[in-house]
Amino acid sequence: MKVILLQDIKGTGKKDQIIEASDGFARNYLIPRKLAKEATAEALNSIEKAKSADKHREAVKRAEAETKARELKGKVIQLTVRGGDNGKLYGAITNDQIAAALKEQHGYEVDKRKLELDEPIKNAGQSFVTLKLMAGISTRMIVNVKVVTK
């Protein structure tokens, strides 16, 4: 009997996979526990529609990420922080500070976990930060740090 799996089942298959299961296994175990449903033409058609809708959503997200990456490429983020006379900061610049400055200065809200620093920013000057928007889509921006002494 052909069935469509509704969940991942160890040793049997992955979700939305069509498998050939014995009649007893399908009728007595998989279907009553709602782990699978019978592979009718209607069920196969609905799964194909769901897969194509997922593909379309993924393509739209990818296009949005690519346009955002093009817009943010090479943007300069200005940060003014407290530090010593020799240009050393009293702490380090965090991803949270960079994300807040990006939103304030350029109007783009990004998740701080998507920002990657080459090395911690502990001195005044220019540094680079990489923003990973999606798998395979990233952009580099410049962080310009200015130290204020008090």
Salt bridges, closest charged atoms under 4 A:
ASP54 OD1 - ARG57 NH1 2.59
GLU109 OE1 - LYS103 NZ 3.38
ASP111 OD2 - ARG113 NH2 2.95
ASP118 OD2 - ARG140 NH2 3.40
